[in-house]
Amino acid sequence: MDEILIAEFLGSADKIKAYSPIVKALWFDGNGDWEKAHNEVDGLDGKAAARIHAYLHRKEGDQWNADYWYRRAGEPCPDMTLDEEWAELLGRYLN
């Protein structure tokens, strides 16, 4: 995902209410609030929520829990940096 689009997304606090919980989680995480990001997806059903949940636990450093959520999402743990994974998820779910 383009750095300018990422910067615009992260600066879009006025639009946060219109975002889905999945995208809100990425917004909160990208703006440094892991806990609010986690709260957005904690308890949600579906593969998209599980995928974001997996990323957040990987970022937290809890690989065992992250692996559980990657399995729930039906995807392997990616071989990329956390920043790359975040950008890939944003590109996937922002559309």
Secondary structure as GFF3:
##gff-version 3
##sequence-region A 1 95
A	DSSP	alpha_helix	3	10	.	.	.	ID=ss1
A	DSSP	three_ten_helix	13	18	.	.	.	ID=ss2
A	DSSP	alpha_helix	21	30	.	.	.	ID=ss3
A	DSSP	alpha_helix	34	41	.	.	.	ID=ss4
A	DSSP	alpha_helix	47	60	.	.	.	ID=ss5
A	DSSP	alpha_helix	63	73	.	.	.	ID=ss6
A	DSSP	alpha_helix	82	93	.	.	.	ID=ss7
###
